[in-house]
Amino acid sequence: MPASYVCQGLIEFLISEHSVARVLREYLVFKIVPMLNPDGVVLGNYRCSLMGFDLNRHWQEPSPWAHPTLVATKNYLMKLDNDENVLLDFYIDIHAHSTMMNGFMYGNVYEDEERFERQSVYPKLLCANAEDFSMTNTSFNKDSVKAGTGRRFLGSCLHPKAHCYTLEVSFFSYNTITQGTVPYTEEGYFKLGRNVARTFLDYYKLNSLVVQTKRNNSKHISSRKDSSGSLDAAQVRFKESS
């Protein structure tokens, strides 16, 4: 499933030894639920659970019997939000879209103009990092049909500083200015997940720390030169995620 591949790309990047990932792990805490619908997905369903429920429409009053994964996740998020030692900044729910192209986001509409404008920052930064992400398809709404979604419900009850989004990615392909229409592959979805992670570096303005990390690593590696003064190329190569 596309959303699972995006999540996998995000997780694999965050636990990697990439210089950006190391900085993100040092300064931020990521809480990741890899899949909320395991029983449905194992049967081949991409939307409904084993019992036939669209879980992303039952966040308001989930049933412990019918929607146990929602209850557990919702309770945990409420616990984090009420913890005075925790700053819950983001909630991002990843889904695949069956008709639209590219990656894009849904956000909420708020009466507070400053809050409404603030939530547009992350999608714009992601668009700058990911060629397959579309700001044109990204929208902010309060459609009553979507009232039971995670980003709508949590946007109404979490701290006002928390940003709640749905990240959608096409089942099919994405459009680019230079290449036209490009079919998504597993690697394409992984790449979007990596870019989701990298964008937090820009959002929290941690870029300078990556440069410092690379310098420190270079100094550390230099101290391990062999007697001939040469270095193993694999030791000094810094790979940037593609």
C-alpha positions as a printed Julia matrix, in Angstrom:
242×3 Matrix{Float64}:
   0.0    0.0     0.0
   1.34   3.47   -0.9
   0.79   4.95    2.57
   2.67   2.04    4.17
   5.61   2.59    1.83
   5.67   6.31    2.69
   5.66   5.44    6.39
   8.4    2.86    5.83
  10.54   5.46    4.07
  10.01   7.84    6.98
  10.92   5.24    9.62
  13.97   3.87    7.79
  15.32   7.37    7.3
  14.8    8.4    10.92
  16.67   5.37   12.28
  19.49   5.66    9.74
  22.95   7.14   10.28
  22.24   9.98    7.88
  23.47  13.29    9.32
  19.99  14.82    9.04
  18.41  11.83   10.81
  20.89  12.09   13.66
  20.03  15.74   14.24
  16.29  15.03   14.09
  16.62  12.23   16.66
  18.63  14.44   18.96
  16.22  17.38   18.98
  12.8   15.88   18.22
  10.7   12.94   19.38
   8.69  11.01   16.79
   5.78   8.79   17.84
   4.85   6.54   14.92
   1.93   4.14   14.57
   2.9    2.18   11.43
  -0.63   0.94   10.71
  -4.04   1.57   12.27
  -5.86  -1.0    10.14
  -3.76  -4.2    10.23
  -6.73  -6.59   10.21
  -8.26  -4.92    7.16
  -5.02  -4.6     5.22
  -4.12  -8.25    5.7
  -7.36  -9.04    3.83
  -6.49  -6.62    1.04
  -8.68  -3.72    2.18
  -7.12  -0.29    1.83
  -9.95   1.61    3.54
 -12.16  -0.65    5.64
 -11.29  -2.71    8.71
 -12.09  -6.41    9.1
 -15.54  -5.37   10.36
 -16.16  -3.05    7.41
 -15.55   0.29    9.16
 -13.75   3.2     7.54
 -11.6    3.94   10.58
 -10.86   7.48    9.44
 -14.49   8.43   10.01
 -14.78   7.27   13.64
 -12.34   9.43   15.58
 -15.05  11.35   17.42
 -16.46   8.38   19.36
 -14.44   5.24   18.59
 -15.63   1.96   20.07
 -13.17  -0.14   22.12
 -14.82  -3.19   20.58
 -15.11  -2.1    16.94
 -12.2    0.4    16.65
  -9.61  -0.64   19.28
  -6.62   0.85   17.43
  -8.34   4.24   17.26
  -9.19   4.16   20.96
  -5.6    3.33   21.9
  -4.09   5.99   19.62
  -6.61   8.66   20.58
  -6.09   8.05   24.31
  -2.33   8.19   23.9
  -2.49  11.47   21.98
  -4.75  12.98   24.62
  -2.28  11.86   27.28
   0.6   13.53   25.44
  -1.43  16.69   24.9
  -2.22  16.93   28.62
   1.39  16.36   29.68
   2.89  19.72   30.64
   6.35  18.36   29.81
   5.39  17.56   26.22
   4.94  19.94   23.29
   2.79  18.1    20.77
   3.46  20.0    17.55
   2.3   17.69   14.75
  -0.21  14.99   13.94
   0.12  13.59   10.41
  -2.15  10.8     9.18
  -0.88   9.12    5.98
  -3.32   7.83    3.37
  -3.38   6.81   -0.29
  -5.7    8.57   -2.73
  -7.47   6.65   -5.5
  -8.17   9.49   -7.93
  -5.82  12.46   -7.47
  -2.15  12.64   -8.45
   0.97  13.55   -6.47
   1.39  13.83   -2.75
  -0.62  16.55   -1.03
  -2.11  17.49    2.31
  -5.46  18.27    3.85
  -5.5   20.73    6.73
  -8.15  22.44    8.81
  -9.86  25.82    8.74
  -9.63  27.86   11.93
 -11.23  31.13   13.0
  -7.88  32.2    14.43
  -6.2   33.73   11.37
  -2.69  33.36   12.79
  -3.25  29.67   13.46
  -4.71  29.16   10.01
  -1.71  30.82    8.34
   0.8   28.99   10.55
  -0.42  25.57    9.45
   0.4   26.37    5.81
   4.14  26.59    6.57
   4.95  22.87    6.74
   3.19  21.93    3.45
   5.03  24.76    1.66
   8.37  23.56    3.01
   7.56  19.97    2.01
   6.68  21.17   -1.48
  10.12  22.77   -1.74
  11.79  19.49   -0.75
   9.68  16.96   -2.66
   9.12  17.28   -6.4
   6.1   14.98   -6.2
   4.31  17.08   -3.55
   1.61  19.43   -4.86
   0.55  22.65   -3.15
  -2.12  22.99   -5.84
  -3.83  19.83   -4.59
  -3.27  20.73   -0.94
  -6.35  22.23    0.68
  -7.69  23.37    4.05
 -11.35  22.69    4.73
 -14.06  21.96    7.28
 -16.22  19.67    5.17
 -18.84  18.1     7.46
 -18.33  14.74    5.72
 -14.77  14.72    7.07
 -15.75  15.57   10.66
 -14.83  12.08   11.87
 -11.32  12.1    10.42
  -8.27  12.21   12.64
  -7.03  15.6    11.49
 -10.49  17.21   11.87
 -11.23  15.75   15.3
  -7.75  16.28   16.74
  -7.56  19.75   15.24
 -10.57  20.66   17.37
  -9.34  19.24   20.67
  -5.53  19.33   20.76
  -3.61  22.41   21.88
  -4.03  25.27   19.37
  -0.31  25.12   18.55
  -0.6   21.56   17.27
  -0.73  21.12   13.49
  -3.05  18.34   12.26
  -2.82  17.08    8.7
  -3.77  14.24    6.42
  -0.93  13.41    4.02
  -2.34  11.88    0.86
  -0.33  10.16   -1.87
  -1.58   8.92   -5.22
  -2.01   5.25   -5.98
  -0.78   5.97   -9.48
   1.63   8.74  -10.39
   2.75  12.33   -9.94
   3.19  15.24  -12.29
   6.37  17.28  -12.54
   7.36  20.29  -14.62
  10.51  18.66  -15.98
   9.47  15.01  -16.43
   5.73  15.2   -16.97
   3.75  12.31  -15.49
   5.88   9.84  -13.53
   4.48   6.53  -12.23
   5.0    5.96   -8.53
   7.24   3.06   -7.53
   8.04   1.7    -4.07
  11.18   3.82   -4.08
   9.12   6.88   -5.04
   6.93   6.38   -1.97
   9.98   5.75    0.24
  11.46   8.99   -1.06
   8.37  10.97   -0.09
   8.62   9.51    3.42
  12.26  10.6     3.63
  11.34  14.09    2.49
   8.57  14.31    5.09
  11.26  13.7     7.73
  13.79  16.09    6.18
  11.22  18.88    6.11
  11.15  18.97    9.91
  14.78  20.06    9.73
  13.68  23.15    7.79
  10.62  23.76    9.95
  12.6   23.78   13.19
  15.56  25.58   11.56
  18.07  22.88   12.46
  20.02  22.98    9.17
  23.13  24.54   10.68
  23.41  21.62   13.1
  23.71  19.17   10.2
  26.7   21.08    8.86
  28.29  20.98   12.32
  27.57  17.26   12.62
  29.3   16.6     9.3
  32.33  18.61   10.41
  32.55  16.71   13.67
  32.28  13.41   11.84
  35.01  14.45    9.42
  37.31  15.31   12.32
  36.53  11.99   13.97
  37.21  10.04   10.79
  40.43  11.98   10.14
  41.77  10.73   13.47
  41.37   7.17   12.18
  43.69   7.46    9.2
  45.95   4.49    8.61
  49.71   4.67    8.64
  49.84   5.71    5.0
  47.57   8.66    5.69
  44.82   7.37    3.39
  41.14   7.04    4.19
  38.64   4.42    3.19
  36.23   6.22    0.83
  33.28   4.53    2.51
  34.22   6.15    5.8
  34.07   9.73    4.57
  31.14   9.65    2.17
  28.08  11.56    3.39
  25.02  10.27    1.57
  22.12  12.65    1.07
  18.73  11.04    0.66
  17.6   11.16   -2.95
